[in-house]
Amino acid sequence: MKKIIPEISSSEIDFHFGEASKTSRRRSPLILHKKGDYYNKVFNFILMDSYMHPHLHPSSEKIEKMYLVKGSFGLLTFDDDGKVTDTIILEEEGNTFLEVPAFTWHTYVMFSEKTIIYETMEGQYNPDSWKKLAPWAPTENSTESNPYLLSLKKQATIK
């Protein structure tokens, strides 16, 4: 059987969490695909206080597949007005995989200090068409983003 998640070393893990701690976004990607590839593969190293602007991927092939490697997080989906419609919790001792359909508003919140997610998606990367940011949510690193992140975490508690 073919292994889905590539191996990463402890030095790569330490390096990327160190990088995440230095950024305002509080996350660091390890991009495995080459520029122009159709199949995108990335490890995301995410700290607990990271806020990701809710977004969607506006193309039918952009089904985001997420594999939990370390930690725990909640994926929240929204309707077009910004109301949370569902929460899926991924934990090492439970559900460790999910798919986010194309055209689905979503974000995630971290429940552990350090989380590693391996993500894949089809479609050649173009920064102008890769994702659409939710107009009803605060931008990253704005004065409203931290209170909004805290409200999302309250809505997505581990059961």
VEXDO-574888 format. One record per residue: residue in one letter; x, y negated, z of N, C-alpha, C, O, CB in turn. Coordinates in steps of 0.02 Angstrom, whole numbers, padded with zeros to 5 digits, always signed. Glycine has a CB too. Example, Ala and Ser with C-alpha at 12.3 -4.5 7.8 and 13.67 -1.06 7.14 Angstrom:
2
a+00660+00284+00390+00615+00225+00390+00660+00165+00390+00712+00166+00423+00565+00224+00452;s+00642+00112+00354+00684+00053+00357+00645-00002+00394+00670-00057+00402+00704+00030+00286;
//
This chain:
159
m+00042+00059+00000+00000+00000+00000+00044-00062+00000+00093-00066+00037-00048+00000+00061;k+00027-00111-00041+00066-00173-00047+00053-00218+00014-00004-00228+00034+00048-00210-00112;k+00106-00244+00042+00100-00289+00099+00076-00357+00075+00103-00386+00028+00168-00296+00136;i+00025-00383+00107-00006-00447+00088+00034-00506+00114+00045-00555+00078-00078-00451+00112;i+00056-00502+00177+00090-00558+00208+00165-00547+00204+00190-00497+00230+00067-00567+00282;p+00202-00593+00173+00275-00586+00169+00307-00590+00238+00277-00617+00286+00305-00640+00123;e+00366-00565+00244+00405-00569+00306+00433-00640+00314+00452-00672+00266+00463-00516+00306;i+00434-00663+00376+00469-00725+00393+00513-00711+00453+00496-00671+00497+00418-00784+00407;s+00569-00744+00454+00618-00732+00508+00602-00776+00569+00567-00826+00563+00690-00744+00484;s+00630-00756+00625+00620-00797+00686+00654-00865+00678+00631-00914+00706+00648-00760+00748;s+00709-00868+00640+00741-00933+00629+00698-00978+00585+00696-01039+00596+00811-00924+00596;e+00663-00950+00536+00616-00990+00496+00558-01015+00539+00537-01073+00532+00589-00949+00436;i+00533-00972+00582+00479-00991+00627+00501-01048+00673+00467-01099+00679+00455-00931+00669;d+00559-01040+00704+00585-01093+00749+00596-01158+00711+00578-01211+00736+00651-01071+00782;f+00624-01154+00651+00637-01214+00611+00572-01250+00595+00568-01311+00604+00673-01195+00546;h+00522-01215+00572+00460-01249+00551+00419-01275+00610+00386-01327+00603+00417-01201+00510;f+00420-01242+00666+00387-01271+00724+00425-01333+00748+00394-01381+00772+00381-01220+00781;g+00492-01332+00742+00531-01392+00758+00513-01449+00711+00506-01506+00734+00606-01377+00752;e+00506-01435+00647+00486-01486+00598+00416-01512+00613+00404-01572+00609+00489-01457+00527;a+00370-01467+00630+00301-01487+00646+00300-01536+00705+00261-01583+00706+00258-01426+00662;s+00344-01524+00754+00344-01567+00813+00370-01637+00797+00359-01684+00836+00388-01536+00868;k+00404-01646+00741+00431-01711+00721+00384-01751+00677+00395-01811+00665+00497-01702+00685;t+00330-01720+00653+00286-01755+00606+00223-01779+00639+00201-01752+00689+00268-01708+00548;s+00194-01832+00611+00131-01858+00637+00074-01809+00623+00024-01810+00660+00116-01926+00605;r+00080-01767+00572+00028-01719+00556+00030-01658+00602-00019-01621+00605+00034-01696+00483;r+00085-01647+00636+00094-01593+00685+00089-01524+00652+00065-01476+00683+00042-01599+00740;r+00112-01520+00589+00115-01456+00554+00170-01460+00502+00191-01513+00480+00047-01440+00521;s+00192-01400+00482+00246-01396+00433+00232-01337+00387+00219-01282+00411+00316-01388+00468;p+00235-01348+00321+00223-01292+00275+00289-01259+00253+00341-01291+00248+00186-01317+00214;l+00285-01194+00241+00338-01157+00208+00307-01133+00143+00272-01083+00141+00367-01097+00253;i+00321-01169+00089+00291-01154+00024+00331-01099-00010+00392-01106-00019+00288-01218-00021;l+00297-01046-00030+00330-00989-00060+00325-00987-00136+00366-00956-00169+00302-00925-00031;h+00275-01020-00163+00267-01020-00236+00311-01075-00268+00335-01120-00234+00193-01031-00255;k+00320-01069-00331+00358-01119-00369+00311-01170-00400+00253-01155-00413+00402-01085-00423;k+00335-01230-00411+00296-01283-00442+00268-01257-00509+00306-01230-00550+00338-01347-00453;g+00203-01266-00519+00171-01245-00581+00142-01175-00579+00107-01155-00625+00220-01249-00636;d+00156-01136-00525+00128-01069-00519+00052-01073-00513+00025-01121-00488+00158-01032-00459;y+00019-01021-00537-00054-01017-00532-00075-00991-00464-00128-01010-00438-00082-00973-00588;y-00035-00947-00435-00052-00917-00370-00011-00952-00316+00051-00947-00315-00039-00840-00371;n-00045-00986-00271-00012-01026-00219-00008-00986-00155-00057-00955-00133-00050-01092-00208;k+00051-00988-00123+00064-00952-00061+00103-00997-00014+00154-01025-00033+00103-00885-00075;v+00077-01005+00047+00110-01049+00095+00098-01024+00166+00043-01001+00183+00085-01122+00087;f+00150-01029+00207+00142-01021+00279+00132-01091+00308+00170-01137+00291+00204-00984+00312;n+00083-01099+00351+00074-01162+00387+00089-01150+00460+00060-01106+00492+00002-01191+00378;f+00134-01190+00487+00153-01188+00557+00120-01248+00589+00137-01305+00575+00233-01190+00567;i+00071-01236+00633+00027-01289+00657+00028-01292+00733+00021-01241+00767-00044-01279+00631;l+00037-01352+00759+00035-01363+00832-00036-01379+00854-00077-01400+00813+00084-01420+00853;m-00049-01368+00918-00117-01373+00944-00151-01440+00932-00212-01443+00923-00116-01360+01018;d-00113-01494+00930-00143-01561+00923-00146-01586+00851-00155-01646+00839-00104-01610+00965;s-00139-01540+00803-00143-01559+00732-00216-01570+00712-00260-01531+00728-00111-01505+00688;y-00228-01624+00675-00294-01638+00647-00288-01636+00571-00247-01671+00542-00322-01707+00671;m-00330-01595+00540-00332-01592+00468-00398-01622+00445-00452-01599+00465-00324-01518+00442;h-00394-01672+00403-00453-01705+00376-00498-01652+00342-00474-01616+00298-00434-01762+00326;p-00561-01646+00361-00605-01599+00326-00604-01613+00251-00601-01671+00229-00677-01604+00354;h-00607-01559+00213-00600-01565+00140-00633-01505+00107-00654-01458+00140-00525-01569+00120;l-00636-01507+00041-00658-01450+00002-00613-01445-00059-00578-01492-00078-00732-01456-00020;h-00613-01386-00089-00574-01374-00150-00623-01369-00208-00661-01321-00212-00529-01308-00144;p-00622-01419-00253-00675-01427-00303-00664-01390-00369-00662-01420-00423-00684-01498-00318;s-00655-01324-00365-00647-01285-00426-00662-01212-00408-00642-01189-00355-00575-01292-00456;s-00697-01177-00451-00723-01110-00435-00669-01059-00416-00682-01013-00378-00763-01084-00493;e-00608-01066-00443-00556-01018-00426-00522-01033-00360-00483-00992-00335-00504-01016-00482;k-00536-01090-00330-00502-01111-00269-00536-01082-00206-00566-01118-00166-00499-01188-00265;i-00530-01017-00200-00554-00982-00141-00494-00975-00095-00445-00941-00112-00587-00911-00158;e-00497-01007-00038-00439-01009+00007-00442-00947+00052-00491-00936+00087-00439-01075+00050;k-00388-00908+00051-00383-00849+00094-00334-00864+00149-00277-00885+00136-00362-00786+00053;m-00355-00853+00211-00313-00868+00269-00302-00805+00310-00349-00769+00327-00346-00923+00313;y-00239-00792+00325-00219-00735+00365-00184-00761+00427-00133-00795+00422-00172-00686+00324;l-00211-00746+00485-00180-00768+00547-00118-00725+00561-00122-00663+00560-00230-00763+00607;v-00062-00757+00573+00000-00723+00589+00015-00728+00663+00038-00679+00694+00058-00753+00547;k+00002-00787+00693+00017-00798+00764-00032-00850+00790-00049-00898+00756+00091-00822+00774;g-00054-00840+00853-00096-00890+00886-00170-00878+00876-00192-00821+00866-00078-00958+00862;s-00208-00932+00878-00280-00929+00867-00305-00997+00844-00278-01049+00863-00317-00906+00932;f-00357-00995+00802-00387-01057+00778-00460-01045+00760-00482-00989+00751-00348-01084+00718;g-00496-01101+00753-00565-01098+00731-00571-01135+00665-00547-01191+00658-00612-01129+00783;l-00603-01103+00617-00618-01136+00553-00690-01160+00557-00736-01121+00572-00607-01087+00492;l-00700-01224+00544-00767-01253+00545-00787-01270+00473-00746-01295+00435-00769-01316+00589;t-00850-01256+00456-00877-01276+00392-00931-01328+00405-00961-01330+00459-00904-01215+00351;f-00944-01370+00355-00989-01427+00363-01038-01430+00304-01024-01404+00250-00950-01492+00369;d-01095-01464+00316-01139-01481+00260-01115-01546+00230-01065-01575+00253-01213-01485+00283;d-01149-01571+00180-01127-01632+00145-01132-01695+00187-01104-01747+00168-01168-01641+00083;d-01166-01691+00244-01171-01749+00289-01122-01746+00347-01121-01791+00389-01241-01754+00315;g-01083-01692+00351-01033-01686+00404-01056-01648+00465-01021-01648+00516-01012-01753+00425;k-01114-01616+00462-01138-01576+00518-01105-01507+00514-01104-01476+00461-01216-01571+00518;v-01079-01483+00571-01048-01417+00573-01102-01364+00559-01154-01364+00591-01014-01404+00643;t-01088-01321+00510-01136-01268+00492-01114-01199+00517-01155-01155+00526-01145-01266+00417;d-01049-01190+00528-01025-01125+00551-00955-01133+00580-00918-01179+00563-01024-01073+00493;t-00937-01088+00625-00870-01084+00653-00849-01011+00652-00886-00967+00673-00867-01114+00725;i-00789-01000+00627-00760-00932+00627-00696-00936+00667-00652-00977+00653-00748-00906+00554;i-00690-00893+00717-00631-00892+00760-00585-00836+00737-00606-00779+00726-00652-00882+00834;l-00521-00853+00729-00470-00803+00714-00423-00799+00773-00397-00849+00797-00431-00821+00648;e-00412-00737+00797-00369-00723+00854-00328-00661+00838-00351-00617+00801-00411-00714+00920;e-00269-00658+00867-00225-00600+00854-00257-00534+00874-00245-00483+00841-00159-00609+00891;e-00298-00534+00925-00329-00472+00949-00399-00462+00920-00436-00419+00943-00332-00472+01025;g-00417-00501+00870-00484-00496+00841-00481-00505+00766-00442-00473+00731-00531-00546+00872;n-00524-00548+00741-00527-00563+00670-00464-00602+00650-00448-00653+00680-00592-00604+00653;t-00429-00577+00599-00366-00610+00578-00367-00631+00505-00316-00652+00478-00308-00563+00590;f-00425-00627+00471-00429-00645+00400-00496-00678+00386-00547-00660+00414-00418-00584+00356;l-00494-00728+00341-00556-00757+00316-00545-00787+00248-00489-00800+00227-00583-00811+00365;e-00600-00797+00212-00600-00831+00148-00645-00891+00152-00701-00887+00178-00622-00783+00091;v-00621-00948+00126-00661-01008+00122-00682-01016+00049-00640-01026+00006-00622-01072+00148;p-00747-01011+00035-00769-01018-00034-00753-01087-00063-00748-01137-00026-00844-01006-00039;a-00744-01090-00129-00735-01154-00163-00795-01198-00148-00850-01173-00134-00725-01144-00240;f-00786-01263-00151-00839-01313-00142-00869-01311-00071-00927-01330-00062-00895-01302-00193;t-00830-01289-00021-00853-01285+00048-00813-01333+00091-00752-01328+00096-00847-01212+00075;w-00849-01381+00122-00815-01427+00168-00789-01387+00227-00825-01345+00254-00863-01484+00193;h-00725-01398+00247-00697-01360+00303-00637-01396+00333-00607-01440+00302-00677-01290+00280;t-00622-01376+00393-00560-01394+00428-00547-01341+00480-00587-01295+00489-00565-01466+00461;y-00490-01347+00514-00479-01301+00568-00448-01335+00628-00415-01387+00623-00435-01244+00546;v-00462-01304+00686-00436-01329+00750-00398-01273+00784-00418-01214+00781-00494-01355+00796;m-00342-01291+00815-00299-01242+00846-00319-01230+00919-00335-01277+00955-00225-01264+00841;f-00318-01167+00939-00331-01149+01008-00269-01127+01045-00271-01117+01106-00384-01095+01012;s-00214-01119+01010-00151-01100+01042-00099-01154+01028-00105-01193+00981-00126-01031+01017;e-00048-01157+01070+00004-01208+01063+00037-01206+00995+00051-01258+00965+00057-01200+01117;k+00048-01145+00970+00080-01136+00905+00041-01084+00865+00028-01029+00890+00155-01114+00913;t+00023-01102+00805-00014-01056+00762+00021-01052+00694+00045-01101+00667-00088-01080+00754;i+00023-00991+00668+00049-00980+00600-00007-00950+00559-00036-00899+00577+00113-00934+00601;i-00020-00981+00502-00071-00957+00455-00038-00949+00387-00005-00994+00363-00133-01005+00452;y-00048-00891+00357-00025-00879+00289-00086-00891+00244-00138-00859+00253+00005-00806+00279;e-00079-00936+00196-00135-00954+00152-00117-00941+00080-00061-00952+00058-00154-01028+00162;t-00168-00918+00042-00160-00910-00029-00220-00941-00064-00275-00944-00036-00153-00835-00048;m-00209-00963-00126-00264-00990-00166-00242-00989-00239-00184-01000-00255-00283-01062-00143;e-00290-00977-00283-00276-00978-00354-00286-01048-00381-00323-01088-00352-00321-00928-00391;g-00253-01063-00436-00261-01127-00469-00196-01166-00467-00165-01173-00414-00317-01167-00438;q-00176-01192-00524-00114-01232-00527-00124-01296-00487-00174-01331-00496-00094-01247-00600;y-00076-01311-00444-00081-01370-00401-00076-01434-00441-00031-01445-00481-00025-01368-00348;n-00125-01478-00428-00126-01546-00455-00151-01590-00398-00208-01582-00377-00173-01552-00520;p-00110-01636-00373-00130-01675-00314-00194-01716-00326-00228-01734-00277-00074-01722-00295;d-00211-01730-00388-00271-01769-00402-00335-01728-00401-00390-01755-00395-00264-01803-00469;s-00329-01662-00406-00389-01620-00410-00389-01561-00362-00435-01521-00362-00399-01595-00479;w-00337-01555-00321-00330-01497-00277-00383-01495-00222-00412-01443-00208-00261-01495-00246;k-00394-01553-00191-00444-01556-00139-00477-01624-00137-00449-01674-00160-00414-01539-00071;k-00537-01624-00110-00575-01686-00101-00585-01696-00026-00609-01651+00008-00645-01683-00139;l-00565-01754-00001-00572-01769+00071-00643-01790+00087-00675-01826+00048-00522-01823+00093;a-00667-01768+00144-00735-01784+00166-00741-01858+00182-00702-01884+00223-00755-01742+00227;p-00787-01894+00150-00794-01966+00163-00823-01981+00232-00817-02037+00256-00839-01996+00110;w-00855-01933+00264-00887-01943+00328-00841-01928+00387-00862-01936+00445-00949-01899+00333;a-00779-01908+00375-00733-01891+00429-00676-01942+00432-00658-01971+00382-00704-01819+00420;p-00648-01952+00492-00591-01999+00498-00529-01973+00461-00519-01913+00455-00575-02012+00571;t-00489-02019+00438-00427-02000+00406-00376-01977+00458-00383-01993+00518-00398-02059+00365;e-00327-01939+00436-00276-01915+00482-00237-01975+00510-00224-02024+00475-00228-01866+00447;n-00219-01970+00573-00180-02020+00609-00215-02088+00615-00182-02139+00625-00114-02031+00574;s-00281-02088+00611-00319-02150+00623-00338-02151+00697-00330-02101+00732-00382-02154+00577;t-00362-02208+00720-00382-02213+00791-00442-02167+00806-00452-02148+00864-00399-02285+00809;e-00481-02151+00755-00540-02108+00766-00524-02034+00761-00565-01993+00781-00593-02126+00715;s-00465-02016+00734-00452-01945+00721-00445-01902+00784-00470-01846+00785-00390-01938+00679;n-00413-01928+00836-00405-01887+00896-00472-01874+00932-00485-01817+00950-00356-01921+00944;p-00514-01925+00943-00579-01910+00973-00621-01862+00930-00658-01820+00956-00618-01975+00985;y-00616-01869+00864-00653-01825+00819-00627-01753+00826-00666-01706+00829-00647-01850+00746;l-00560-01745+00828-00531-01679+00837-00556-01647+00903-00574-01588+00904-00454-01683+00837;l-00557-01686+00956-00581-01660+01020-00654-01639+01016-00673-01588+01046-00572-01712+01076;s-00695-01677+00980-00765-01658+00974-00772-01594+00932-00816-01553+00946-00806-01715+00940;l-00730-01585+00882-00732-01523+00843-00711-01463+00885-00740-01409+00879-00686-01529+00781;k-00661-01473+00928-00639-01417+00970-00695-01396+01019-00702-01337+01033-00576-01437+01009;k-00733-01445+01043-00789-01428+01087-00842-01387+01051-00874-01344+01081-00820-01492+01116;q-00851-01402+00987-00901-01366+00947-00877-01296+00926-00917-01254+00906-00919-01406+00885;a-00812-01284+00931-00783-01222+00908-00746-01186+00964-00687-01167+00956-00735-01235+00849;t-00778-01176+01019-00745-01144+01075-00739-01069+01063-00782-01038+01031-00783-01157+01140;i-00686-01040+01090-00677-00968+01085-00731-00933+01126-00742-00949+01184-00606-00947+01109;k-00763-00885+01095-00818-00850+01128-00793-00793+01170-00833-00758+01202-00869-00825+01078;
//
